[in-house]
Amino acid sequence: GGLRTTMSQKINPVENFVSGFEAIRATLAGNDLPWLDSLRRSGIGQFEDIGLPGPKVESWKYTRLRPLEDTTFRPVTLADREAYIDQVPSVLPSGLGCPRIVFVNGFMRSDLSCLDNLTEGVTVESLGAAVARDPEWVEAHLGRIGRLEGQPLVALNTAMMNSGVVVHVRRGVVVEQPIQMIFIAGLTEEPVACYPRNLIVMEEASQATLVKLHAGLGVSAYLANAVTEVDVGDAAILRHYRVQSENMQATHLGSLHVRIGRDATYDGFGLHIGGRLSRTEVFARLEGEGGHCALNGAYLMKGREHCDNTTVIEHTVPHTTCSEVFKGILDDESRGVFQGRIVVHKDAQGTDGHQLSNVLLLSDKAEMDAKPELEIYADDVKCSHGATTGQLDETALFYLRSRGIPEALARNLLIQSFVAGALDEIKCDAVREAMMSKVVHWLPAKCFLAEEWTEE
């Protein structure tokens, strides 16, 4: 065993990823397009220069990328696409018949997707298909909102991006049905890395609801390094709901880059219930008056899972609003990190921004680091933030038990109502109900679930 330890100490993740890039560069989508090849090369160059973010980087103080130090991830290959999927995991009940695009181990699977019933004026396709069909359009939009400078993980994704969804909703088109984007991983023999790059372009006055699921099946370790760029045009409304339920060996590093136009609304929600290590970064810029950004989320962690939500909302013009509500449940030895920054630029008078982070610790070994920040350079603004971390309310527990409710169920009811404080922000009923049922299934106790329990 001695040899093995010395070997494993020598993993140099940066060299690993760079040589992985050289090995697969010729097979990546659009490798014959000079602009895309040079974008990829600048990505790997930036990544090699900066390296992986470590504890010296202020915003990474609480999250260390240990899995990348102790595991070698190889890029996915076409053979990984063929994994057998018995049933496609989903957020919404299949009875709703919502359109869906499905990726397995980083490759689109048209046999599992169903996109034939899309509204006219909406395109949903894989990044590879979009690059092949309309390279000029992709060139005009890709990499315009998610910048690589100083963002090594975005840079790495830009070099390696091998999958992901392009959604284009044309001017004035209102898409009634939610569209699901499903990424399945964990079904490989050895640890692999996937690099989804999603591009969502909402033209003026368009509306849509997108539901994204990252689901880990099987038990193999893997890395998902995902980047999503979102452009919400003037007067457009995007409801963007995400569920991260990777498997217990997975590392999920995702970033979301959003530009919000005049009188436009970006309504975002993320539910995190998986992963050995997950970090989701959201960078949102309000660039038109009357714009609104909602970034809400909930995370439920157990075992030794680590979940980090880091957000930056920038108000660059007058009269824009934002609200953030995050609820966390930490059990066992899990760890949560919330860093929320609201920046109000010098001319952004009339900004109204609110942020709230509440966490329940179900175990005395769980740990939470919360760092809310307001940076205000304008004088006529309303901004507030609050962060609390505490235990379950014993008085409420005692009250429920005095009504004859068994303790395990009483705890679950309290946890459910706590998380509901964030889920209530979801505007789409079907999505909110589906998210709540995921929360209910996560709950710790082996006991009747709330809806099955009735007073005798």
ABEGO torsion letter per residue (X at the ends): XAAAAAAAAABBAAAAAAAAAAAAAAABBGAABAAAAAAAAAAAAAAAAAEBBBAABAAAAABBBAAAAABBBBBBBAAAAABBBABBBBABBAAAGBBBBBBBGGBBBAAABBAAABBBGBBBBBAAAAAAABAAAAAAABGAABBABGBAAAAAAAAABABEBBBBBBBGBBBABBBBBBBBBGBBABBBBBBBBBBBBBBBGBBBBBBBBBBBBEABBBBBBBBBBBBBBBGBBBBBBBBBBBBAABBBBBBBBBBBBBGBBBBBBBBBABEABBBBBBBBBBABBGBBBBBBBBBBBBEABBBBBBBBBBBABBGBBBBBBBBBBBBEABBBBBBBBBBBBAABBGBBBBBBBBBBBABAABBBBBBBBBBBABABBBBBBBBBBBBBBAAAAAAAAAAGBBAAAAAAAAAAAAAAAAAAABABAAAAAAAAAAAAAABABBBBBAAABBBX
